Amino acid sequence: MAPYAVWRGLWSVKRGTYRNQPLCGPHDAVADCKLLLAKLEQMAQAVPAARR
């Protein structure tokens, strides 16, 4: 989830890195994969058409 943390842009001064972002859902392998796919799709939608 590091790319998602960077995409969100919430920097932690204390840790010197981007803050981990919760996926906001159940925590098991299948649910994690589905939520990761949803976050990647969300990130891809935010890219301007000229950069795709």
PDB file of N, CA, C and O in Angstrom, chain B, residues numbered from 101:
ATOM      1  N   MET B 101       0.811  -1.206   0.000  1.00  0.00           N
ATOM      2  CA  MET B 101       0.000   0.000   0.000  1.00  0.00           C
ATOM      3  C   MET B 101       0.851   1.266   0.000  1.00  0.00           C
ATOM      4  O   MET B 101       0.325   2.373   0.118  1.00  0.00           O
ATOM      5  N   ALA B 102       2.155   1.103  -0.131  1.00  0.00           N
ATOM      6  CA  ALA B 102       3.021   2.283  -0.172  1.00  0.00           C
ATOM      7  C   ALA B 102       2.657   3.243  -1.301  1.00  0.00           C
ATOM      8  O   ALA B 102       2.615   4.450  -1.063  1.00  0.00           O
ATOM      9  N   PRO B 103       2.390   2.762  -2.530  1.00  0.00           N
ATOM     10  CA  PRO B 103       2.003   3.705  -3.586  1.00  0.00           C
ATOM     11  C   PRO B 103       0.719   4.468  -3.248  1.00  0.00           C
ATOM     12  O   PRO B 103       0.592   5.646  -3.582  1.00  0.00           O
ATOM     13  N   TYR B 104      -0.224   3.807  -2.592  1.00  0.00           N
ATOM     14  CA  TYR B 104      -1.461   4.482  -2.205  1.00  0.00           C
ATOM     15  C   TYR B 104      -1.170   5.540  -1.146  1.00  0.00           C
ATOM     16  O   TYR B 104      -1.754   6.624  -1.179  1.00  0.00           O
ATOM     17  N   ALA B 105      -0.277   5.239  -0.211  1.00  0.00           N
ATOM     18  CA  ALA B 105       0.087   6.216   0.822  1.00  0.00           C
ATOM     19  C   ALA B 105       0.720   7.452   0.195  1.00  0.00           C
ATOM     20  O   ALA B 105       0.427   8.578   0.596  1.00  0.00           O
ATOM     21  N   VAL B 106       1.587   7.240  -0.789  1.00  0.00           N
ATOM     22  CA  VAL B 106       2.215   8.366  -1.491  1.00  0.00           C
ATOM     23  C   VAL B 106       1.157   9.151  -2.262  1.00  0.00           C
ATOM     24  O   VAL B 106       1.160  10.381  -2.255  1.00  0.00           O
ATOM     25  N   TRP B 107       0.248   8.429  -2.931  1.00  0.00           N
ATOM     26  CA  TRP B 107      -0.816   9.067  -3.699  1.00  0.00           C
ATOM     27  C   TRP B 107      -1.688   9.935  -2.801  1.00  0.00           C
ATOM     28  O   TRP B 107      -2.079  11.036  -3.189  1.00  0.00           O
ATOM     29  N   ARG B 108      -1.998   9.439  -1.591  1.00  0.00           N
ATOM     30  CA  ARG B 108      -2.782  10.220  -0.637  1.00  0.00           C
ATOM     31  C   ARG B 108      -1.994  11.418  -0.132  1.00  0.00           C
ATOM     32  O   ARG B 108      -2.568  12.472   0.140  1.00  0.00           O
ATOM     33  N   GLY B 109      -0.677  11.260  -0.006  1.00  0.00           N
ATOM     34  CA  GLY B 109       0.199  12.379   0.327  1.00  0.00           C
ATOM     35  C   GLY B 109       0.168  12.830   1.776  1.00  0.00           C
ATOM     36  O   GLY B 109       0.423  14.001   2.061  1.00  0.00           O
ATOM     37  N   LEU B 110      -0.138  11.931   2.695  1.00  0.00           N
ATOM     38  CA  LEU B 110      -0.153  12.304   4.108  1.00  0.00           C
ATOM     39  C   LEU B 110       1.199  11.946   4.731  1.00  0.00           C
ATOM     40  O   LEU B 110       1.453  10.791   5.075  1.00  0.00           O
ATOM     41  N   TRP B 111       2.044  12.939   4.866  1.00  0.00           N
ATOM     42  CA  TRP B 111       3.407  12.746   5.360  1.00  0.00           C
ATOM     43  C   TRP B 111       3.427  12.703   6.885  1.00  0.00           C
ATOM     44  O   TRP B 111       2.743  13.488   7.542  1.00  0.00           O
ATOM     45  N   SER B 112       4.208  11.791   7.441  1.00  0.00           N
ATOM     46  CA  SER B 112       4.405  11.701   8.882  1.00  0.00           C
ATOM     47  C   SER B 112       5.788  12.232   9.217  1.00  0.00           C
ATOM     48  O   SER B 112       6.799  11.605   8.900  1.00  0.00           O
ATOM     49  N   VAL B 113       5.824  13.376   9.850  1.00  0.00           N
ATOM     50  CA  VAL B 113       7.103  13.970  10.239  1.00  0.00           C
ATOM     51  C   VAL B 113       7.800  13.064  11.248  1.00  0.00           C
ATOM     52  O   VAL B 113       9.015  12.876  11.187  1.00  0.00           O
ATOM     53  N   LYS B 114       7.035  12.510  12.164  1.00  0.00           N
ATOM     54  CA  LYS B 114       7.577  11.650  13.221  1.00  0.00           C
ATOM     55  C   LYS B 114       8.288  10.428  12.634  1.00  0.00           C
ATOM     56  O   LYS B 114       9.362  10.054  13.103  1.00  0.00           O
ATOM     57  N   ARG B 115       7.696   9.806  11.610  1.00  0.00           N
ATOM     58  CA  ARG B 115       8.263   8.591  11.022  1.00  0.00           C
ATOM     59  C   ARG B 115       9.143   8.866   9.811  1.00  0.00           C
ATOM     60  O   ARG B 115       9.907   7.994   9.396  1.00  0.00           O
ATOM     61  N   GLY B 116       9.050  10.049   9.243  1.00  0.00           N
ATOM     62  CA  GLY B 116       9.844  10.392   8.080  1.00  0.00           C
ATOM     63  C   GLY B 116       9.429   9.645   6.820  1.00  0.00           C
ATOM     64  O   GLY B 116      10.251   9.378   5.944  1.00  0.00           O
ATOM     65  N   THR B 117       8.154   9.315   6.740  1.00  0.00           N
ATOM     66  CA  THR B 117       7.622   8.620   5.574  1.00  0.00           C
ATOM     67  C   THR B 117       6.130   8.910   5.468  1.00  0.00           C
ATOM     68  O   THR B 117       5.546   9.546   6.345  1.00  0.00           O
ATOM     69  N   TYR B 118       5.528   8.441   4.395  1.00  0.00           N
ATOM     70  CA  TYR B 118       4.093   8.646   4.248  1.00  0.00           C
ATOM     71  C   TYR B 118       3.337   7.746   5.209  1.00  0.00           C
ATOM     72  O   TYR B 118       3.759   6.624   5.489  1.00  0.00           O
ATOM     73  N   ARG B 119       2.219   8.246   5.711  1.00  0.00           N
ATOM     74  CA  ARG B 119       1.405   7.478   6.662  1.00  0.00           C
ATOM     75  C   ARG B 119       0.705   6.328   5.958  1.00  0.00           C
ATOM     76  O   ARG B 119       0.211   6.481   4.841  1.00  0.00           O
ATOM     77  N   ASN B 120       0.665   5.182   6.613  1.00  0.00           N
ATOM     78  CA  ASN B 120      -0.084   4.053   6.086  1.00  0.00           C
ATOM     79  C   ASN B 120      -1.556   4.419   6.040  1.00  0.00           C
ATOM     80  O   ASN B 120      -2.068   5.111   6.921  1.00  0.00           O
ATOM     81  N   GLN B 121      -2.223   3.948   5.008  1.00  0.00           N
ATOM     82  CA  GLN B 121      -3.638   4.250   4.827  1.00  0.00           C
ATOM     83  C   GLN B 121      -4.463   2.984   5.011  1.00  0.00           C
ATOM     84  O   GLN B 121      -4.170   1.965   4.385  1.00  0.00           O
ATOM     85  N   PRO B 122      -5.480   3.027   5.850  1.00  0.00           N
ATOM     86  CA  PRO B 122      -6.316   1.848   6.028  1.00  0.00           C
ATOM     87  C   PRO B 122      -7.142   1.578   4.769  1.00  0.00           C
ATOM     88  O   PRO B 122      -7.529   2.502   4.053  1.00  0.00           O
ATOM     89  N   LEU B 123      -7.399   0.311   4.519  1.00  0.00           N
ATOM     90  CA  LEU B 123      -8.228  -0.051   3.374  1.00  0.00           C
ATOM     91  C   LEU B 123      -9.713   0.048   3.689  1.00  0.00           C
ATOM     92  O   LEU B 123     -10.537   0.053   2.774  1.00  0.00           O
ATOM     93  N   CYS B 124     -10.066   0.127   4.959  1.00  0.00           N
ATOM     94  CA  CYS B 124     -11.457   0.296   5.385  1.00  0.00           C
ATOM     95  C   CYS B 124     -12.341  -0.883   4.970  1.00  0.00           C
ATOM     96  O   CYS B 124     -13.315  -0.710   4.237  1.00  0.00           O
ATOM     97  N   GLY B 125     -12.004  -2.036   5.428  1.00  0.00           N
ATOM     98  CA  GLY B 125     -12.813  -3.208   5.145  1.00  0.00           C
ATOM     99  C   GLY B 125     -12.330  -4.389   5.957  1.00  0.00           C
ATOM    100  O   GLY B 125     -11.420  -4.254   6.775  1.00  0.00           O
ATOM    101  N   PRO B 126     -12.937  -5.558   5.734  1.00  0.00           N
ATOM    102  CA  PRO B 126     -12.511  -6.754   6.453  1.00  0.00           C
ATOM    103  C   PRO B 126     -11.073  -7.111   6.095  1.00  0.00           C
ATOM    104  O   PRO B 126     -10.581  -6.730   5.033  1.00  0.00           O
ATOM    105  N   HIS B 127     -10.410  -7.836   6.970  1.00  0.00           N
ATOM    106  CA  HIS B 127      -9.008  -8.165   6.746  1.00  0.00           C
ATOM    107  C   HIS B 127      -8.859  -9.667   6.540  1.00  0.00           C
ATOM    108  O   HIS B 127      -8.673 -10.423   7.493  1.00  0.00           O
ATOM    109  N   ASP B 128      -8.942 -10.080   5.299  1.00  0.00           N
ATOM    110  CA  ASP B 128      -8.606 -11.442   4.899  1.00  0.00           C
ATOM    111  C   ASP B 128      -8.063 -11.369   3.476  1.00  0.00           C
ATOM    112  O   ASP B 128      -8.155 -10.323   2.832  1.00  0.00           O
ATOM    113  N   ALA B 129      -7.506 -12.451   2.987  1.00  0.00           N
ATOM    114  CA  ALA B 129      -6.798 -12.412   1.706  1.00  0.00           C
ATOM    115  C   ALA B 129      -7.682 -11.947   0.551  1.00  0.00           C
ATOM    116  O   ALA B 129      -7.280 -11.080  -0.225  1.00  0.00           O
ATOM    117  N   VAL B 130      -8.871 -12.510   0.432  1.00  0.00           N
ATOM    118  CA  VAL B 130      -9.753 -12.161  -0.684  1.00  0.00           C
ATOM    119  C   VAL B 130     -10.204 -10.703  -0.571  1.00  0.00           C
ATOM    120  O   VAL B 130     -10.157  -9.959  -1.550  1.00  0.00           O
ATOM    121  N   ALA B 131     -10.637 -10.302   0.611  1.00  0.00           N
ATOM    122  CA  ALA B 131     -11.094  -8.926   0.807  1.00  0.00           C
ATOM    123  C   ALA B 131      -9.952  -7.944   0.569  1.00  0.00           C
ATOM    124  O   ALA B 131     -10.164  -6.895  -0.037  1.00  0.00           O
ATOM    125  N   ASP B 132      -8.741  -8.265   1.036  1.00  0.00           N
ATOM    126  CA  ASP B 132      -7.589  -7.389   0.824  1.00  0.00           C
ATOM    127  C   ASP B 132      -7.315  -7.192  -0.666  1.00  0.00           C
ATOM    128  O   ASP B 132      -7.042  -6.076  -1.108  1.00  0.00           O
ATOM    129  N   CYS B 133      -7.387  -8.279  -1.440  1.00  0.00           N
ATOM    130  CA  CYS B 133      -7.151  -8.182  -2.888  1.00  0.00           C
ATOM    131  C   CYS B 133      -8.213  -7.322  -3.562  1.00  0.00           C
ATOM    132  O   CYS B 133      -7.897  -6.494  -4.416  1.00  0.00           O
ATOM    133  N   LYS B 134      -9.463  -7.517  -3.181  1.00  0.00           N
ATOM    134  CA  LYS B 134     -10.551  -6.729  -3.773  1.00  0.00           C
ATOM    135  C   LYS B 134     -10.422  -5.255  -3.420  1.00  0.00           C
ATOM    136  O   LYS B 134     -10.631  -4.388  -4.269  1.00  0.00           O
ATOM    137  N   LEU B 135     -10.077  -4.971  -2.168  1.00  0.00           N
ATOM    138  CA  LEU B 135      -9.922  -3.580  -1.746  1.00  0.00           C
ATOM    139  C   LEU B 135      -8.709  -2.934  -2.402  1.00  0.00           C
ATOM    140  O   LEU B 135      -8.755  -1.759  -2.766  1.00  0.00           O
ATOM    141  N   LEU B 136      -7.628  -3.690  -2.556  1.00  0.00           N
ATOM    142  CA  LEU B 136      -6.450  -3.167  -3.241  1.00  0.00           C
ATOM    143  C   LEU B 136      -6.791  -2.829  -4.687  1.00  0.00           C
ATOM    144  O   LEU B 136      -6.398  -1.773  -5.182  1.00  0.00           O
ATOM    145  N   LEU B 137      -7.508  -3.699  -5.362  1.00  0.00           N
ATOM    146  CA  LEU B 137      -7.913  -3.435  -6.740  1.00  0.00           C
ATOM    147  C   LEU B 137      -8.770  -2.171  -6.819  1.00  0.00           C
ATOM    148  O   LEU B 137      -8.598  -1.357  -7.726  1.00  0.00           O
ATOM    149  N   ALA B 138      -9.684  -2.009  -5.876  1.00  0.00           N
ATOM    150  CA  ALA B 138     -10.535  -0.815  -5.859  1.00  0.00           C
ATOM    151  C   ALA B 138      -9.695   0.446  -5.671  1.00  0.00           C
ATOM    152  O   ALA B 138      -9.953   1.459  -6.321  1.00  0.00           O
ATOM    153  N   LYS B 139      -8.693   0.396  -4.790  1.00  0.00           N
ATOM    154  CA  LYS B 139      -7.833   1.565  -4.558  1.00  0.00           C
ATOM    155  C   LYS B 139      -6.990   1.866  -5.795  1.00  0.00           C
ATOM    156  O   LYS B 139      -6.806   3.033  -6.141  1.00  0.00           O
ATOM    157  N   LEU B 140      -6.472   0.829  -6.470  1.00  0.00           N
ATOM    158  CA  LEU B 140      -5.693   1.043  -7.687  1.00  0.00           C
ATOM    159  C   LEU B 140      -6.559   1.650  -8.784  1.00  0.00           C
ATOM    160  O   LEU B 140      -6.105   2.526  -9.520  1.00  0.00           O
ATOM    161  N   GLU B 141      -7.799   1.192  -8.899  1.00  0.00           N
ATOM    162  CA  GLU B 141      -8.717   1.781  -9.875  1.00  0.00           C
ATOM    163  C   GLU B 141      -9.001   3.244  -9.540  1.00  0.00           C
ATOM    164  O   GLU B 141      -9.077   4.088 -10.432  1.00  0.00           O
ATOM    165  N   GLN B 142      -9.156   3.536  -8.250  1.00  0.00           N
ATOM    166  CA  GLN B 142      -9.385   4.920  -7.815  1.00  0.00           C
ATOM    167  C   GLN B 142      -8.190   5.789  -8.180  1.00  0.00           C
ATOM    168  O   GLN B 142      -8.360   6.914  -8.651  1.00  0.00           O
ATOM    169  N   MET B 143      -6.990   5.279  -7.967  1.00  0.00           N
ATOM    170  CA  MET B 143      -5.787   6.030  -8.296  1.00  0.00           C
ATOM    171  C   MET B 143      -5.682   6.241  -9.804  1.00  0.00           C
ATOM    172  O   MET B 143      -5.299   7.322 -10.249  1.00  0.00           O
ATOM    173  N   ALA B 144      -6.016   5.224 -10.593  1.00  0.00           N
ATOM    174  CA  ALA B 144      -5.933   5.330 -12.053  1.00  0.00           C
ATOM    175  C   ALA B 144      -6.935   6.341 -12.588  1.00  0.00           C
ATOM    176  O   ALA B 144      -6.639   7.036 -13.560  1.00  0.00           O
ATOM    177  N   GLN B 145      -8.105   6.439 -11.983  1.00  0.00           N
ATOM    178  CA  GLN B 145      -9.113   7.401 -12.421  1.00  0.00           C
ATOM    179  C   GLN B 145      -8.648   8.841 -12.218  1.00  0.00           C
ATOM    180  O   GLN B 145      -9.087   9.744 -12.931  1.00  0.00           O
ATOM    181  N   ALA B 146      -7.769   9.054 -11.256  1.00  0.00           N
ATOM    182  CA  ALA B 146      -7.308  10.405 -10.936  1.00  0.00           C
ATOM    183  C   ALA B 146      -6.213  10.886 -11.895  1.00  0.00           C
ATOM    184  O   ALA B 146      -5.876  12.070 -11.896  1.00  0.00           O
ATOM    185  N   VAL B 147      -5.658   9.989 -12.706  1.00  0.00           N
ATOM    186  CA  VAL B 147      -4.605  10.365 -13.655  1.00  0.00           C
ATOM    187  C   VAL B 147      -5.247  11.065 -14.849  1.00  0.00           C
ATOM    188  O   VAL B 147      -6.182  10.530 -15.445  1.00  0.00           O
ATOM    189  N   PRO B 148      -4.758  12.254 -15.207  1.00  0.00           N
ATOM    190  CA  PRO B 148      -5.320  12.952 -16.379  1.00  0.00           C
ATOM    191  C   PRO B 148      -5.183  12.095 -17.629  1.00  0.00           C
ATOM    192  O   PRO B 148      -4.225  11.332 -17.754  1.00  0.00           O
ATOM    193  N   ALA B 149      -6.121  12.210 -18.546  1.00  0.00           N
ATOM    194  CA  ALA B 149      -6.159  11.396 -19.756  1.00  0.00           C
ATOM    195  C   ALA B 149      -4.864  11.525 -20.567  1.00  0.00           C
ATOM    196  O   ALA B 149      -4.443  10.560 -21.205  1.00  0.00           O
ATOM    197  N   ALA B 150      -4.244  12.678 -20.553  1.00  0.00           N
ATOM    198  CA  ALA B 150      -3.017  12.891 -21.325  1.00  0.00           C
ATOM    199  C   ALA B 150      -1.860  12.062 -20.795  1.00  0.00           C
ATOM    200  O   ALA B 150      -0.917  11.793 -21.539  1.00  0.00           O
ATOM    201  N   ARG B 151      -1.899  11.650 -19.542  1.00  0.00           N
ATOM    202  CA  ARG B 151      -0.802  10.880 -18.948  1.00  0.00           C
ATOM    203  C   ARG B 151      -1.036   9.382 -19.015  1.00  0.00           C
ATOM    204  O   ARG B 151      -0.144   8.617 -18.648  1.00  0.00           O
ATOM    205  N   ARG B 152      -2.210   8.926 -19.473  1.00  0.00           N
ATOM    206  CA  ARG B 152      -2.508   7.488 -19.521  1.00  0.00           C
ATOM    207  C   ARG B 152      -1.875   6.835 -20.699  1.00  0.00           C
ATOM    208  O   ARG B 152      -2.025   5.628 -20.891  1.00  0.00           O
TER     209      ARG B 152
END
